[in-house]
């Protein structure tokens, strides 16, 4: 099973690629603290949808694990897994571990 | 090569659609709960229950690895149960909703992810004339398809930005297992409510599906097209 830093690297690369595709300057050099969606996050809902699908695909290719990051509260909750790189990484870690 | 995913390909309309697209040179990925009934080099079969989230995700990942994308999805898999509402057990209700609504949703969700980069995705869902005709004895089946129609219209909006169209076809009764066992007098009464009073043919369904799938239909989304002049 991949460790947390490997998963974080994968999430960061997905965010960086998305930032290039969508021309989101704030995320061109993302870090674990980079905000993604909601609050100060620079992603709109369509960019978020693309990022989630990208991360799911990348996880499948890199770690041969089929996960779904869909979350009942994800689009609205204060503790949404999509709020920053670190929380998204955590969501991936939890789902791979299941 | 174009890739089309068709659910419920073991028999009936789904099998005919798979054979139609294979003949047209598409790569077809089909599924059913059992083994494949189609032998063709361009056909890939997945044995799964369409409402099994993990299985649908796994199928999508396999398609991504094998083909890198999906161009079109036909959500044909469906089950019906004709019975008076007062005689319909909850287990039947759950079974129909799981296959017809949850299954359709899961395939839309997972295959739309694989259509993102084609910028020309096509989803065709399957409804029924039992919904607009409010057919007695089909409360749960018709209700499940009403949900599919609502899903179709809303997904059409949500997926428009990804250049994916989402439409639905509503067949009349077609000679398949789905209507086997419907009494002749019931069938005659049903046909009498259609503007064009004949039983449908698989070719009638293929014609509508092909219309929604073709590249020129990129300005058509969120539409429900009933056969037989039902409205």
HADDOCK unambig.tbl for C-alpha pairs under 7 A between the chains (distance, minus, plus):
assign (segid A and resid 53 and name CA) (segid B and resid 113 and name CA) 6.00 0.50 0.50
assign (segid A and resid 60 and name CA) (segid B and resid 61 and name CA) 6.80 0.50 0.50
assign (segid A and resid 66 and name CA) (segid B and resid 57 and name CA) 6.48 0.50 0.50
assign (segid A and resid 66 and name CA) (segid B and resid 58 and name CA) 5.99 0.50 0.50
